[in-house]
């Protein structure tokens, strides 16, 4: 832990993709990342919180799968709420900042 980032925009997107697909591999494909990378991110998230955010199901004839736990859904909802609050708080500065940017095609 310590130097690991518990959750961020990419991990939140991965949690949503796992919740939607029921699979780490399908979520990885959807996001254009390797299964190994997705699994590593899930491991970091699971280690970083008081309990796992993602539970995996063992394979078999129907294959395995994954599900976002109740804690994972709570973490995701709180993270998205913080993102929204942050975006609203910085909106005036973002508008002022955007006026300082060069126009497209302008050197």
Secondary structure as UniProt FT lines:
FT   HELIX           9..21
FT   HELIX           24..31
FT   HELIX           35..48
FT   STRAND          54..57
FT   TURN            61..62
FT   STRAND          65..68
FT   HELIX           70..98
FT   TURN            99..100
FT   TURN            104..105
//
